[in-house]
Amino acid sequence: MLNCKQVASLASDYLDNNSTTKLNWKIRMHLMMCSHCRRFYRQLKVTNKVARSALSEPSNDNIDELLQRIKESAKK
Ligand SMILES: [Zn+2]
């Protein structure tokens, strides 16, 4: 079982699908059980998405939904 520190350091690789399937599974397991890391991962995901959409052409991502999610995650 991974600990929170390990999950935090692996989270960006996990997000980019750079980690192995076996590791992905371990991270997923941890995220299911740990609300701290779930929150951390969610924040990371939003940040990552914003960074990507700032760098690339507007895609079919729903910007309004994205902004809403940022607002929601900022509240918590
Ligand atoms: Zn954790």
N, CA, C, O and the ligand as a Tripos MOL2 file, in Angstrom:
@<TRIPOS>MOLECULE
protein
  305   303    77     0     0
PROTEIN
NO_CHARGES

@<TRIPOS>ATOM
      1 N           0.8430   -1.2070    0.0000 N.3       1 MET1
      2 CA          0.0000    0.0000    0.0000 C.3       1 MET1
      3 C           0.8750    1.2530    0.0000 C.2       1 MET1
      4 O           1.8220    1.3620    0.7790 O.2       1 MET1
      5 N           0.5490    2.1820   -0.8730 N.am      2 LEU2
      6 CA          1.3000    3.4300   -0.9270 C.3       2 LEU2
      7 C           0.8690    4.3310    0.2260 C.2       2 LEU2
      8 O          -0.2700    4.2740    0.6890 O.2       2 LEU2
      9 N           1.8010    5.1600    0.6760 N.am      3 ASN3
     10 CA          1.3920    6.1710    1.6440 C.3       3 ASN3
     11 C           1.1030    7.4940    0.9360 C.2       3 ASN3
     12 O           1.3380    7.6240   -0.2650 O.2       3 ASN3
     13 N           0.5950    8.4660    1.6800 N.am      4 CYS4
     14 CA          0.1370    9.7230    1.0880 C.3       4 CYS4
     15 C           1.2670   10.4630    0.3680 C.2       4 CYS4
     16 O           1.0630   11.0590   -0.6900 O.2       4 CYS4
     17 N           2.4490   10.4150    0.9560 N.am      5 LYS5
     18 CA          3.5940   11.1000    0.3760 C.3       5 LYS5
     19 C           3.9380   10.5090   -0.9900 C.2       5 LYS5
     20 O           4.2260   11.2360   -1.9410 O.2       5 LYS5
     21 N           3.9030    9.1930   -1.0690 N.am      6 GLN6
     22 CA          4.2000    8.5170   -2.3310 C.3       6 GLN6
     23 C           3.1520    8.8580   -3.3890 C.2       6 GLN6
     24 O           3.4730    9.1100   -4.5500 O.2       6 GLN6
     25 N           1.9060    8.8580   -2.9590 N.am      7 VAL7
     26 CA          0.8260    9.1720   -3.8940 C.3       7 VAL7
     27 C           0.9730   10.6010   -4.4020 C.2       7 VAL7
     28 O           0.7860   10.8630   -5.5900 O.2       7 VAL7
     29 N           1.3060   11.5230   -3.5040 N.am      8 ALA8
     30 CA          1.4780   12.9210   -3.8970 C.3       8 ALA8
     31 C           2.5880   13.0670   -4.9320 C.2       8 ALA8
     32 O           2.4560   13.8240   -5.8940 O.2       8 ALA8
     33 N           3.6840   12.3330   -4.7260 N.am      9 SER9
     34 CA          4.8040   12.4730   -5.6620 C.3       9 SER9
     35 C           4.5390   11.7530   -6.9820 C.2       9 SER9
     36 O           5.1560   12.0710   -7.9980 O.2       9 SER9
     37 N           3.6310   10.7910   -6.9680 N.am     10 LEU10
     38 CA          3.3260   10.0360   -8.1820 C.3      10 LEU10
     39 C           2.1170   10.5750   -8.9330 C.2      10 LEU10
     40 O           1.8410   10.1810  -10.0660 O.2      10 LEU10
     41 N           1.4050   11.4830   -8.2780 N.am     11 ALA11
     42 CA          0.1090   11.9100   -8.8060 C.3      11 ALA11
     43 C           0.1970   12.5380  -10.1920 C.2      11 ALA11
     44 O          -0.6760   12.3110  -11.0290 O.2      11 ALA11
     45 N           1.2480   13.3290  -10.4440 N.am     12 SER12
     46 CA          1.3150   13.9840  -11.7500 C.3      12 SER12
     47 C           1.6290   12.9870  -12.8600 C.2      12 SER12
     48 O           1.1460   13.1280  -13.9830 O.2      12 SER12
     49 N           2.4370   11.9830  -12.5450 N.am     13 ASP13
     50 CA          2.6850   10.9160  -13.5160 C.3      13 ASP13
     51 C           1.4060   10.1370  -13.7930 C.2      13 ASP13
     52 O           1.1050    9.7760  -14.9310 O.2      13 ASP13
     53 N           0.6820    9.8940  -12.7400 N.am     14 TYR14
     54 CA         -0.5830    9.1750  -12.8520 C.3      14 TYR14
     55 C          -1.5440    9.9530  -13.7490 C.2      14 TYR14
     56 O          -2.2330    9.3840  -14.5960 O.2      14 TYR14
     57 N          -1.5690   11.2530  -13.5410 N.am     15 LEU15
     58 CA         -2.4340   12.1350  -14.3100 C.3      15 LEU15
     59 C          -2.0550   12.1270  -15.7860 C.2      15 LEU15
     60 O          -2.9260   12.1540  -16.6550 O.2      15 LEU15
     61 N          -0.7740   12.0890  -16.0650 N.am     16 ASP16
     62 CA         -0.2880   12.0810  -17.4480 C.3      16 ASP16
     63 C          -0.2090   10.6770  -18.0380 C.2      16 ASP16
     64 O           0.2740   10.4910  -19.1560 O.2      16 ASP16
     65 N          -0.6810    9.7000  -17.2870 N.am     17 ASN17
     66 CA         -0.6130    8.2960  -17.7110 C.3      17 ASN17
     67 C           0.8230    7.8280  -17.9560 C.2      17 ASN17
     68 O           1.0860    7.0040  -18.8310 O.2      17 ASN17
     69 N           1.7340    8.3710  -17.1660 N.am     18 ASN18
     70 CA          3.1370    7.9690  -17.2930 C.3      18 ASN18
     71 C           3.5170    6.8280  -16.3500 C.2      18 ASN18
     72 O           4.6070    6.2650  -16.4620 O.2      18 ASN18
     73 N           2.6420    6.4940  -15.4430 N.am     19 SER19
     74 CA          2.9670    5.4260  -14.5160 C.3      19 SER19
     75 C           2.4920    4.0860  -15.0620 C.2      19 SER19
     76 O           1.6560    4.0240  -15.9630 O.2      19 SER19
     77 N           3.0330    3.0400  -14.5070 N.am     20 THR20
     78 CA          2.6850    1.7020  -14.9790 C.3      20 THR20
     79 C           1.2880    1.3050  -14.5260 C.2      20 THR20
     80 O           0.7350    1.8930  -13.5960 O.2      20 THR20
     81 N           0.7350    0.3250  -15.1760 N.am     21 THR21
     82 CA         -0.6030   -0.1320  -14.8390 C.3      21 THR21
     83 C          -0.6960   -0.5840  -13.3850 C.2      21 THR21
     84 O          -1.6700   -0.3120  -12.6830 O.2      21 THR21
     85 N           0.3500   -1.2810  -12.9650 N.am     22 LYS22
     86 CA          0.3880   -1.7860  -11.5940 C.3      22 LYS22
     87 C           0.3930   -0.6380  -10.5900 C.2      22 LYS22
     88 O          -0.2710   -0.6910   -9.5540 O.2      22 LYS22
     89 N           1.1530    0.3950  -10.9200 N.am     23 LEU23
     90 CA          1.2390    1.5600  -10.0560 C.3      23 LEU23
     91 C          -0.0650    2.3570  -10.0910 C.2      23 LEU23
     92 O          -0.5410    2.8400   -9.0640 O.2      23 LEU23
     93 N          -0.6270    2.4820  -11.2880 N.am     24 ASN24
     94 CA         -1.9230    3.1450  -11.4250 C.3      24 ASN24
     95 C          -2.9500    2.5350  -10.4890 C.2      24 ASN24
     96 O          -3.7150    3.2420   -9.8330 O.2      24 ASN24
     97 N          -2.9550    1.2350  -10.4390 N.am     25 TRP25
     98 CA         -3.9140    0.5180   -9.6170 C.3      25 TRP25
     99 C          -3.7010    0.8410   -8.1390 C.2      25 TRP25
    100 O          -4.6530    1.0680   -7.3930 O.2      25 TRP25
    101 N          -2.4330    0.8560   -7.7370 N.am     26 LYS26
    102 CA         -2.1160    1.1740   -6.3400 C.3      26 LYS26
    103 C          -2.5440    2.5900   -5.9760 C.2      26 LYS26
    104 O          -3.0700    2.8410   -4.8920 O.2      26 LYS26
    105 N          -2.3060    3.5050   -6.9080 N.am     27 ILE27
    106 CA         -2.6970    4.9000   -6.6610 C.3      27 ILE27
    107 C          -4.2180    5.0030   -6.5650 C.2      27 ILE27
    108 O          -4.7600    5.6680   -5.6830 O.2      27 ILE27
    109 N          -4.8870    4.3280   -7.4950 N.am     28 ARG28
    110 CA         -6.3490    4.3480   -7.4980 C.3      28 ARG28
    111 C          -6.9140    3.7960   -6.1900 C.2      28 ARG28
    112 O          -7.8570    4.3480   -5.6240 O.2      28 ARG28
    113 N          -6.3270    2.7080   -5.7280 N.am     29 MET29
    114 CA         -6.7350    2.1110   -4.4570 C.3      29 MET29
    115 C          -6.5990    3.1160   -3.3150 C.2      29 MET29
    116 O          -7.4880    3.2730   -2.4780 O.2      29 MET29
    117 N          -5.4550    3.7840   -3.3180 N.am     30 HIS30
    118 CA         -5.2130    4.7570   -2.2550 C.3      30 HIS30
    119 C          -6.2150    5.9070   -2.3400 C.2      30 HIS30
    120 O          -6.7380    6.3590   -1.3210 O.2      30 HIS30
    121 N          -6.4780    6.3750   -3.5560 N.am     31 LEU31
    122 CA         -7.4150    7.4880   -3.7410 C.3      31 LEU31
    123 C          -8.8200    7.1110   -3.2670 C.2      31 LEU31
    124 O          -9.5630    7.9490   -2.7570 O.2      31 LEU31
    125 N          -9.1630    5.8550   -3.4410 N.am     32 MET32
    126 CA        -10.4800    5.3980   -2.9960 C.3      32 MET32
    127 C         -10.6110    5.4570   -1.4750 C.2      32 MET32
    128 O         -11.6890    5.7010   -0.9330 O.2      32 MET32
    129 N          -9.5000    5.2290   -0.8140 N.am     33 MET33
    130 CA         -9.5440    5.1120    0.6470 C.3      33 MET33
    131 C          -9.1550    6.3950    1.3740 C.2      33 MET33
    132 O          -9.4550    6.5510    2.5580 O.2      33 MET33
    133 N          -8.5000    7.3020    0.6850 N.am     34 CYS34
    134 CA         -7.9380    8.4620    1.3590 C.3      34 CYS34
    135 C          -8.5340    9.7570    0.8140 C.2      34 CYS34
    136 O          -8.2740   10.1300   -0.3300 O.2      34 CYS34
    137 N          -9.3200   10.4300    1.6170 N.am     35 SER35
    138 CA         -9.9910   11.6450    1.1470 C.3      35 SER35
    139 C          -9.0050   12.7950    0.9590 C.2      35 SER35
    140 O          -9.2150   13.6690    0.1170 O.2      35 SER35
    141 N          -7.9280   12.7910    1.7490 N.am     36 HIS36
    142 CA         -6.9040   13.8370    1.5960 C.3      36 HIS36
    143 C          -6.3020   13.7960    0.1980 C.2      36 HIS36
    144 O          -6.1880   14.8180   -0.4770 O.2      36 HIS36
    145 N          -5.9250   12.6070   -0.2160 N.am     37 CYS37
    146 CA         -5.2920   12.4520   -1.5170 C.3      37 CYS37
    147 C          -6.2830   12.6420   -2.6450 C.2      37 CYS37
    148 O          -5.9250   13.1240   -3.7200 O.2      37 CYS37
    149 N          -7.5260   12.2670   -2.4050 N.am     38 ARG38
    150 CA         -8.5590   12.5110   -3.4180 C.3      38 ARG38
    151 C          -8.6650   14.0000   -3.6920 C.2      38 ARG38
    152 O          -8.7200   14.4320   -4.8430 O.2      38 ARG38
    153 N          -8.6930   14.7750   -2.6240 N.am     39 ARG39
    154 CA         -8.7910   16.2210   -2.7570 C.3      39 ARG39
    155 C          -7.5600   16.7770   -3.4690 C.2      39 ARG39
    156 O          -7.6620   17.6070   -4.3720 O.2      39 ARG39
    157 N          -6.4120   16.3050   -3.0440 N.am     40 PHE40
    158 CA         -5.1550   16.7270   -3.6540 C.3      40 PHE40
    159 C          -5.1510   16.4110   -5.1450 C.2      40 PHE40
    160 O          -4.7760   17.2470   -5.9670 O.2      40 PHE40
    161 N          -5.5660   15.2120   -5.4780 N.am     41 TYR41
    162 CA         -5.5680   14.7710   -6.8630 C.3      41 TYR41
    163 C          -6.5380   15.5900   -7.7040 C.2      41 TYR41
    164 O          -6.2550   15.9340   -8.8520 O.2      41 TYR41
    165 N          -7.6890   15.8970   -7.1090 N.am     42 ARG42
    166 CA         -8.6970   16.6810   -7.8110 C.3      42 ARG42
    167 C          -8.1550   18.0860   -8.1400 C.2      42 ARG42
    168 O          -8.3280   18.6070   -9.2420 O.2      42 ARG42
    169 N          -7.5020   18.6610   -7.1450 N.am     43 GLN43
    170 CA         -6.8980   19.9860   -7.3390 C.3      43 GLN43
    171 C          -5.8630   19.9430   -8.4580 C.2      43 GLN43
    172 O          -5.8120   20.8140   -9.3260 O.2      43 GLN43
    173 N          -5.0520   18.9120   -8.4070 N.am     44 LEU44
    174 CA         -3.9830   18.7370   -9.3940 C.3      44 LEU44
    175 C          -4.5590   18.6130  -10.7990 C.2      44 LEU44
    176 O          -4.0400   19.1770  -11.7630 O.2      44 LEU44
    177 N          -5.6350   17.8650  -10.8780 N.am     45 LYS45
    178 CA         -6.2940   17.6340  -12.1480 C.3      45 LYS45
    179 C          -6.8150   18.9470  -12.7320 C.2      45 LYS45
    180 O          -6.6480   19.2180  -13.9210 O.2      45 LYS45
    181 N          -7.4410   19.7490  -11.8910 N.am     46 VAL46
    182 CA         -7.9830   21.0390  -12.3320 C.3      46 VAL46
    183 C          -6.8450   21.9500  -12.7690 C.2      46 VAL46
    184 O          -6.9160   22.5680  -13.8310 O.2      46 VAL46
    185 N          -5.8040   22.0350  -11.9590 N.am     47 THR47
    186 CA         -4.6480   22.8710  -12.2830 C.3      47 THR47
    187 C          -4.0330   22.4570  -13.6070 C.2      47 THR47
    188 O          -3.7060   23.2890  -14.4520 O.2      47 THR47
    189 N          -3.8850   21.1590  -13.7640 N.am     48 ASN48
    190 CA         -3.3060   20.5900  -14.9720 C.3      48 ASN48
    191 C          -4.1430   20.9370  -16.2090 C.2      48 ASN48
    192 O          -3.6060   21.2910  -17.2590 O.2      48 ASN48
    193 N          -5.4410   20.8320  -16.0650 N.am     49 LYS49
    194 CA         -6.3550   21.1120  -17.1570 C.3      49 LYS49
    195 C          -6.2940   22.5810  -17.5550 C.2      49 LYS49
    196 O          -6.3000   22.9200  -18.7380 O.2      49 LYS49
    197 N          -6.2340   23.4410  -16.5510 N.am     50 VAL50
    198 CA         -6.1510   24.8810  -16.8080 C.3      50 VAL50
    199 C          -4.8500   25.2030  -17.5260 C.2      50 VAL50
    200 O          -4.8330   25.9760  -18.4840 O.2      50 VAL50
    201 N          -3.7690   24.6090  -17.0610 N.am     51 ALA51
    202 CA         -2.4650   24.8360  -17.6650 C.3      51 ALA51
    203 C          -2.4630   24.3870  -19.1250 C.2      51 ALA51
    204 O          -1.9350   25.0740  -19.9990 O.2      51 ALA51
    205 N          -3.0540   23.2450  -19.3670 N.am     52 ARG52
    206 CA         -3.1280   22.7160  -20.7190 C.3      52 ARG52
    207 C          -3.9660   23.5940  -21.6240 C.2      52 ARG52
    208 O          -3.5700   23.8850  -22.7530 O.2      52 ARG52
    209 N          -5.1270   24.0220  -21.1360 N.am     53 SER53
    210 CA         -6.0200   24.8000  -21.9820 C.3      53 SER53
    211 C          -5.4490   26.1940  -22.2250 C.2      53 SER53
    212 O          -5.7670   26.8360  -23.2260 O.2      53 SER53
    213 N          -4.6030   26.6580  -21.3040 N.am     54 ALA54
    214 CA         -3.9420   27.9470  -21.5130 C.3      54 ALA54
    215 C          -2.8710   27.8330  -22.5950 C.2      54 ALA54
    216 O          -2.5920   28.7900  -23.3160 O.2      54 ALA54
    217 N          -2.2830   26.6540  -22.6920 N.am     55 LEU55
    218 CA         -1.2040   26.4370  -23.6540 C.3      55 LEU55
    219 C          -1.7080   26.0800  -25.0460 C.2      55 LEU55
    220 O          -1.0970   26.4390  -26.0520 O.2      55 LEU55
    221 N          -2.8160   25.3790  -25.0890 N.am     56 SER56
    222 CA         -3.2920   24.8920  -26.3790 C.3      56 SER56
    223 C          -4.4760   25.7020  -26.8880 C.2      56 SER56
    224 O          -5.0280   26.5330  -26.1660 O.2      56 SER56
    225 N          -4.8520   25.4580  -28.1070 N.am     57 GLU57
    226 CA         -6.0350   26.0670  -28.6890 C.3      57 GLU57
    227 C          -7.2620   25.6360  -27.8980 C.2      57 GLU57
    228 O          -7.2900   24.5510  -27.3180 O.2      57 GLU57
    229 N          -8.2730   26.4940  -27.8800 N.am     58 PRO58
    230 CA         -9.5060   26.0590  -27.2110 C.3      58 PRO58
    231 C         -10.0150   24.7680  -27.8410 C.2      58 PRO58
    232 O         -10.1710   24.6840  -29.0590 O.2      58 PRO58
    233 N         -10.2680   23.7800  -27.0220 N.am     59 SER59
    234 CA        -10.7550   22.5040  -27.5410 C.3      59 SER59
    235 C         -12.2490   22.4120  -27.2770 C.2      59 SER59
    236 O         -12.9120   23.4180  -27.0270 O.2      59 SER59
    237 N         -12.7540   21.2220  -27.3350 N.am     60 ASN60
    238 CA        -14.1730   21.0680  -27.0230 C.3      60 ASN60
    239 C         -14.4380   20.9710  -25.5220 C.2      60 ASN60
    240 O         -15.5480   20.6480  -25.1000 O.2      60 ASN60
    241 N         -13.4110   21.2540  -24.7210 N.am     61 ASP61
    242 CA        -13.6160   21.3550  -23.2710 C.3      61 ASP61
    243 C         -14.6320   22.4610  -22.9760 C.2      61 ASP61
    244 O         -14.6210   23.5260  -23.5930 O.2      61 ASP61
    245 N         -15.4690   22.1830  -22.0550 N.am     62 ASN62
    246 CA        -16.4380   23.1850  -21.6590 C.3      62 ASN62
    247 C         -15.8010   24.1550  -20.6550 C.2      62 ASN62
    248 O         -15.5690   23.8090  -19.4960 O.2      62 ASN62
    249 N         -15.5300   25.3620  -21.1220 N.am     63 ILE63
    250 CA        -14.8300   26.3450  -20.2960 C.3      63 ILE63
    251 C         -15.6590   26.7260  -19.0660 C.2      63 ILE63
    252 O         -15.1220   26.8690  -17.9680 O.2      63 ILE63
    253 N         -16.9570   26.8880  -19.2580 N.am     64 ASP64
    254 CA        -17.8140   27.2530  -18.1370 C.3      64 ASP64
    255 C         -17.7680   26.1990  -17.0420 C.2      64 ASP64
    256 O         -17.7100   26.5100  -15.8520 O.2      64 ASP64
    257 N         -17.7960   24.9480  -17.4750 N.am     65 GLU65
    258 CA        -17.7410   23.8550  -16.5090 C.3      65 GLU65
    259 C         -16.4040   23.8550  -15.7900 C.2      65 GLU65
    260 O         -16.3320   23.5990  -14.5880 O.2      65 GLU65
    261 N         -15.3660   24.1400  -16.5250 N.am     66 LEU66
    262 CA        -14.0180   24.1870  -15.9590 C.3      66 LEU66
    263 C         -13.9170   25.2820  -14.9010 C.2      66 LEU66
    264 O         -13.4030   25.0600  -13.8050 O.2      66 LEU66
    265 N         -14.4160   26.4640  -15.2490 N.am     67 LEU67
    266 CA        -14.3830   27.5790  -14.3000 C.3      67 LEU67
    267 C         -15.1890   27.2610  -13.0550 C.2      67 LEU67
    268 O         -14.7990   27.5940  -11.9350 O.2      67 LEU67
    269 N         -16.3200   26.6090  -13.2750 N.am     68 GLN68
    270 CA        -17.1620   26.2150  -12.1520 C.3      68 GLN68
    271 C         -16.4060   25.2690  -11.2170 C.2      68 GLN68
    272 O         -16.4950   25.3740   -9.9940 O.2      68 GLN68
    273 N         -15.6750   24.3610  -11.8120 N.am     69 ARG69
    274 CA        -14.9200   23.3790  -11.0110 C.3      69 ARG69
    275 C         -13.7940   24.0490  -10.2420 C.2      69 ARG69
    276 O         -13.4970   23.6760   -9.1070 O.2      69 ARG69
    277 N         -13.1710   25.0370  -10.8630 N.am     70 ILE70
    278 CA        -12.1110   25.7760  -10.1690 C.3      70 ILE70
    279 C         -12.6890   26.5050   -8.9650 C.2      70 ILE70
    280 O         -12.1250   26.4780   -7.8710 O.2      70 ILE70
    281 N         -13.8260   27.1560   -9.1890 N.am     71 LYS71
    282 CA        -14.4940   27.8640   -8.0950 C.3      71 LYS71
    283 C         -14.8430   26.9190   -6.9600 C.2      71 LYS71
    284 O         -14.6280   27.2250   -5.7870 O.2      71 LYS71
    285 N         -15.3860   25.7650   -7.3280 N.am     72 GLU72
    286 CA        -15.7800   24.7810   -6.3270 C.3      72 GLU72
    287 C         -14.5790   24.2690   -5.5450 C.2      72 GLU72
    288 O         -14.6420   24.1340   -4.3230 O.2      72 GLU72
    289 N         -13.5070   23.9900   -6.2300 N.am     73 SER73
    290 CA        -12.3410   23.4590   -5.5320 C.3      73 SER73
    291 C         -11.6640   24.5350   -4.6900 C.2      73 SER73
    292 O         -11.0000   24.2180   -3.7030 O.2      73 SER73
    293 N         -11.8220   25.7920   -5.0640 N.am     74 ALA74
    294 CA        -11.2580   26.8910   -4.2730 C.3      74 ALA74
    295 C         -12.0190   27.0600   -2.9550 C.2      74 ALA74
    296 O         -11.4520   27.4830   -1.9480 O.2      74 ALA74
    297 N         -13.2890   26.7270   -2.9820 N.am     75 LYS75
    298 CA        -14.1280   26.8500   -1.7790 C.3      75 LYS75
    299 C         -13.7190   25.8690   -0.6890 C.2      75 LYS75
    300 O         -13.8130   26.1630    0.5020 O.2      75 LYS75
    301 N         -13.2600   24.6880   -1.1260 N.am     76 LYS76
    302 CA        -12.9700   23.6340   -0.1630 C.3      76 LYS76
    303 C         -11.6190   23.8030    0.5240 C.2      76 LYS76
    304 O         -11.2450   22.9830    1.3620 O.2      76 LYS76
    305 ZN         -3.4770    9.5820    1.1350 Zn       77 ZN77
@<TRIPOS>BOND
     1     1     2 1
     2     2     3 1
     3     3     4 2
     4     3     5 am
     5     5     6 1
     6     6     7 1
     7     7     8 2
     8     7     9 am
     9     9    10 1
    10    10    11 1
    11    11    12 2
    12    11    13 am
    13    13    14 1
    14    14    15 1
    15    15    16 2
    16    15    17 am
    17    17    18 1
    18    18    19 1
    19    19    20 2
    20    19    21 am
    21    21    22 1
    22    22    23 1
    23    23    24 2
    24    23    25 am
    25    25    26 1
    26    26    27 1
    27    27    28 2
    28    27    29 am
    29    29    30 1
    30    30    31 1
    31    31    32 2
    32    31    33 am
    33    33    34 1
    34    34    35 1
    35    35    36 2
    36    35    37 am
    37    37    38 1
    38    38    39 1
    39    39    40 2
    40    39    41 am
    41    41    42 1
    42    42    43 1
    43    43    44 2
    44    43    45 am
    45    45    46 1
    46    46    47 1
    47    47    48 2
    48    47    49 am
    49    49    50 1
    50    50    51 1
    51    51    52 2
    52    51    53 am
    53    53    54 1
    54    54    55 1
    55    55    56 2
    56    55    57 am
    57    57    58 1
    58    58    59 1
    59    59    60 2
    60    59    61 am
    61    61    62 1
    62    62    63 1
    63    63    64 2
    64    63    65 am
    65    65    66 1
    66    66    67 1
    67    67    68 2
    68    67    69 am
    69    69    70 1
    70    70    71 1
    71    71    72 2
    72    71    73 am
    73    73    74 1
    74    74    75 1
    75    75    76 2
    76    75    77 am
    77    77    78 1
    78    78    79 1
    79    79    80 2
    80    79    81 am
    81    81    82 1
    82    82    83 1
    83    83    84 2
    84    83    85 am
    85    85    86 1
    86    86    87 1
    87    87    88 2
    88    87    89 am
    89    89    90 1
    90    90    91 1
    91    91    92 2
    92    91    93 am
    93    93    94 1
    94    94    95 1
    95    95    96 2
    96    95    97 am
    97    97    98 1
    98    98    99 1
    99    99   100 2
   100    99   101 am
   101   101   102 1
   102   102   103 1
   103   103   104 2
   104   103   105 am
   105   105   106 1
   106   106   107 1
   107   107   108 2
   108   107   109 am
   109   109   110 1
   110   110   111 1
   111   111   112 2
   112   111   113 am
   113   113   114 1
   114   114   115 1
   115   115   116 2
   116   115   117 am
   117   117   118 1
   118   118   119 1
   119   119   120 2
   120   119   121 am
   121   121   122 1
   122   122   123 1
   123   123   124 2
   124   123   125 am
   125   125   126 1
   126   126   127 1
   127   127   128 2
   128   127   129 am
   129   129   130 1
   130   130   131 1
   131   131   132 2
   132   131   133 am
   133   133   134 1
   134   134   135 1
   135   135   136 2
   136   135   137 am
   137   137   138 1
   138   138   139 1
   139   139   140 2
   140   139   141 am
   141   141   142 1
   142   142   143 1
   143   143   144 2
   144   143   145 am
   145   145   146 1
   146   146   147 1
   147   147   148 2
   148   147   149 am
   149   149   150 1
   150   150   151 1
   151   151   152 2
   152   151   153 am
   153   153   154 1
   154   154   155 1
   155   155   156 2
   156   155   157 am
   157   157   158 1
   158   158   159 1
   159   159   160 2
   160   159   161 am
   161   161   162 1
   162   162   163 1
   163   163   164 2
   164   163   165 am
   165   165   166 1
   166   166   167 1
   167   167   168 2
   168   167   169 am
   169   169   170 1
   170   170   171 1
   171   171   172 2
   172   171   173 am
   173   173   174 1
   174   174   175 1
   175   175   176 2
   176   175   177 am
   177   177   178 1
   178   178   179 1
   179   179   180 2
   180   179   181 am
   181   181   182 1
   182   182   183 1
   183   183   184 2
   184   183   185 am
   185   185   186 1
   186   186   187 1
   187   187   188 2
   188   187   189 am
   189   189   190 1
   190   190   191 1
   191   191   192 2
   192   191   193 am
   193   193   194 1
   194   194   195 1
   195   195   196 2
   196   195   197 am
   197   197   198 1
   198   198   199 1
   199   199   200 2
   200   199   201 am
   201   201   202 1
   202   202   203 1
   203   203   204 2
   204   203   205 am
   205   205   206 1
   206   206   207 1
   207   207   208 2
   208   207   209 am
   209   209   210 1
   210   210   211 1
   211   211   212 2
   212   211   213 am
   213   213   214 1
   214   214   215 1
   215   215   216 2
   216   215   217 am
   217   217   218 1
   218   218   219 1
   219   219   220 2
   220   219   221 am
   221   221   222 1
   222   222   223 1
   223   223   224 2
   224   223   225 am
   225   225   226 1
   226   226   227 1
   227   227   228 2
   228   227   229 am
   229   229   230 1
   230   230   231 1
   231   231   232 2
   232   231   233 am
   233   233   234 1
   234   234   235 1
   235   235   236 2
   236   235   237 am
   237   237   238 1
   238   238   239 1
   239   239   240 2
   240   239   241 am
   241   241   242 1
   242   242   243 1
   243   243   244 2
   244   243   245 am
   245   245   246 1
   246   246   247 1
   247   247   248 2
   248   247   249 am
   249   249   250 1
   250   250   251 1
   251   251   252 2
   252   251   253 am
   253   253   254 1
   254   254   255 1
   255   255   256 2
   256   255   257 am
   257   257   258 1
   258   258   259 1
   259   259   260 2
   260   259   261 am
   261   261   262 1
   262   262   263 1
   263   263   264 2
   264   263   265 am
   265   265   266 1
   266   266   267 1
   267   267   268 2
   268   267   269 am
   269   269   270 1
   270   270   271 1
   271   271   272 2
   272   271   273 am
   273   273   274 1
   274   274   275 1
   275   275   276 2
   276   275   277 am
   277   277   278 1
   278   278   279 1
   279   279   280 2
   280   279   281 am
   281   281   282 1
   282   282   283 1
   283   283   284 2
   284   283   285 am
   285   285   286 1
   286   286   287 1
   287   287   288 2
   288   287   289 am
   289   289   290 1
   290   290   291 1
   291   291   292 2
   292   291   293 am
   293   293   294 1
   294   294   295 1
   295   295   296 2
   296   295   297 am
   297   297   298 1
   298   298   299 1
   299   299   300 2
   300   299   301 am
   301   301   302 1
   302   302   303 1
   303   303   304 2
@<TRIPOS>SUBSTRUCTURE
     1 MET1         2 RESIDUE 1 A MET
     2 LEU2         6 RESIDUE 1 A LEU
     3 ASN3        10 RESIDUE 1 A ASN
     4 CYS4        14 RESIDUE 1 A CYS
     5 LYS5        18 RESIDUE 1 A LYS
     6 GLN6        22 RESIDUE 1 A GLN
     7 VAL7        26 RESIDUE 1 A VAL
     8 ALA8        30 RESIDUE 1 A ALA
     9 SER9        34 RESIDUE 1 A SER
    10 LEU10       38 RESIDUE 1 A LEU
    11 ALA11       42 RESIDUE 1 A ALA
    12 SER12       46 RESIDUE 1 A SER
    13 ASP13       50 RESIDUE 1 A ASP
    14 TYR14       54 RESIDUE 1 A TYR
    15 LEU15       58 RESIDUE 1 A LEU
    16 ASP16       62 RESIDUE 1 A ASP
    17 ASN17       66 RESIDUE 1 A ASN
    18 ASN18       70 RESIDUE 1 A ASN
    19 SER19       74 RESIDUE 1 A SER
    20 THR20       78 RESIDUE 1 A THR
    21 THR21       82 RESIDUE 1 A THR
    22 LYS22       86 RESIDUE 1 A LYS
    23 LEU23       90 RESIDUE 1 A LEU
    24 ASN24       94 RESIDUE 1 A ASN
    25 TRP25       98 RESIDUE 1 A TRP
    26 LYS26      102 RESIDUE 1 A LYS
    27 ILE27      106 RESIDUE 1 A ILE
    28 ARG28      110 RESIDUE 1 A ARG
    29 MET29      114 RESIDUE 1 A MET
    30 HIS30      118 RESIDUE 1 A HIS
    31 LEU31      122 RESIDUE 1 A LEU
    32 MET32      126 RESIDUE 1 A MET
    33 MET33      130 RESIDUE 1 A MET
    34 CYS34      134 RESIDUE 1 A CYS
    35 SER35      138 RESIDUE 1 A SER
    36 HIS36      142 RESIDUE 1 A HIS
    37 CYS37      146 RESIDUE 1 A CYS
    38 ARG38      150 RESIDUE 1 A ARG
    39 ARG39      154 RESIDUE 1 A ARG
    40 PHE40      158 RESIDUE 1 A PHE
    41 TYR41      162 RESIDUE 1 A TYR
    42 ARG42      166 RESIDUE 1 A ARG
    43 GLN43      170 RESIDUE 1 A GLN
    44 LEU44      174 RESIDUE 1 A LEU
    45 LYS45      178 RESIDUE 1 A LYS
    46 VAL46      182 RESIDUE 1 A VAL
    47 THR47      186 RESIDUE 1 A THR
    48 ASN48      190 RESIDUE 1 A ASN
    49 LYS49      194 RESIDUE 1 A LYS
    50 VAL50      198 RESIDUE 1 A VAL
    51 ALA51      202 RESIDUE 1 A ALA
    52 ARG52      206 RESIDUE 1 A ARG
    53 SER53      210 RESIDUE 1 A SER
    54 ALA54      214 RESIDUE 1 A ALA
    55 LEU55      218 RESIDUE 1 A LEU
    56 SER56      222 RESIDUE 1 A SER
    57 GLU57      226 RESIDUE 1 A GLU
    58 PRO58      230 RESIDUE 1 A PRO
    59 SER59      234 RESIDUE 1 A SER
    60 ASN60      238 RESIDUE 1 A ASN
    61 ASP61      242 RESIDUE 1 A ASP
    62 ASN62      246 RESIDUE 1 A ASN
    63 ILE63      250 RESIDUE 1 A ILE
    64 ASP64      254 RESIDUE 1 A ASP
    65 GLU65      258 RESIDUE 1 A GLU
    66 LEU66      262 RESIDUE 1 A LEU
    67 LEU67      266 RESIDUE 1 A LEU
    68 GLN68      270 RESIDUE 1 A GLN
    69 ARG69      274 RESIDUE 1 A ARG
    70 ILE70      278 RESIDUE 1 A ILE
    71 LYS71      282 RESIDUE 1 A LYS
    72 GLU72      286 RESIDUE 1 A GLU
    73 SER73      290 RESIDUE 1 A SER
    74 ALA74      294 RESIDUE 1 A ALA
    75 LYS75      298 RESIDUE 1 A LYS
    76 LYS76      302 RESIDUE 1 A LYS
    77 ZN77       305 GROUP 0 **** ****
